[in-house]
Amino acid sequence: MFEEHSQSPSPWNSTVSFCVVGTVTLLSFVPFPAGYILSVVAWAVAVYGFLELPTGRATVLEGYLSVASIVTRLVVLGVLDLTV
């Protein structure tokens, strides 16, 4: 009924994660609209192209990463005030 998915990670997962986090960190210096779009593209390339995740999991991960990126950028820009 359900497909069995291997839970063992690809040997490249940590390398891909390291590279994409470094890339997105460098893209944070690009001004807001363009930098955010480029960051989402970088996350998408890593998630769909290199992490070998099923499509559903890849889509959820991409959504989480995109939302976290926009919230972080808004906090840094001072749009959202998360202090109590």
N, C-alpha and C positions, 0 to 999 in steps of 0.2 A: 504494500500500500504506500509506504513512504520510502523515498530514496535514502540510502545510507550515505552520509557524507563523512569523509575522513576528517577527524578532528586534529590530525597532525598538521602543523603548519608547513608551508612551503619553506625550503631552506633559505629563500630570499626575503622572507617577510621582514626580518629585522633590518636588513640592508635597505629595502624599499622604504620602510617606515622612517629610517634615519634620513635618507635622501629627501623624501618629500617634506618632512618636518623642517629640514634645513632650507629647502626651497621656499616653503611658505613663510618661514621666518624672514628670509631675505625679501620676499614680496611684500612684507608688511611695511617696508619703507616706500613703496609706491603709493601715491595718493589714493584716497578712499575708493572711489568707484572702480577704477581700473585694477587696483591692487586686490580688491575683494574678488572680482571676476577672475583674475588670473589665479588666485588662490583656490577658488572652487574648481577651476579647470585642472590645476595641479593635483588636488585631492581626487578628482574624477579619474584622471589618468592612472594614478597609483591604485585606486580601489578597483576599477574595472579592468585595467590593463595588466597589473602585476601581482595582485594579492591572491588571485585564483579563488575568489569567493563565489558562492552561488549568487545569482542575480538579485534575489530578494535581500539577502544579507548585505550585498554590496550597495544596494539602493538605500537601505536603512543607515548603513555606516556613512555613506555620502551625505545623507540628510543631517545626521548628527554633526558631522564635521563642518558642513556649511552653516548650520545654525550656530554652532560654537564660534565659528570664525566671525560671523556678523555681530554676535553679542560682544565678543572680545573687542572688535573694532569700535563698536558704539560706546563701550565703556571707556576705552582709551581716548576717544574723541570727546568724552564728557557728556554725550547725549543721554546715557543712562547713568544714574547715580545709584550705585549699589551699596553705599554706606548707610548705616542705620543712625 
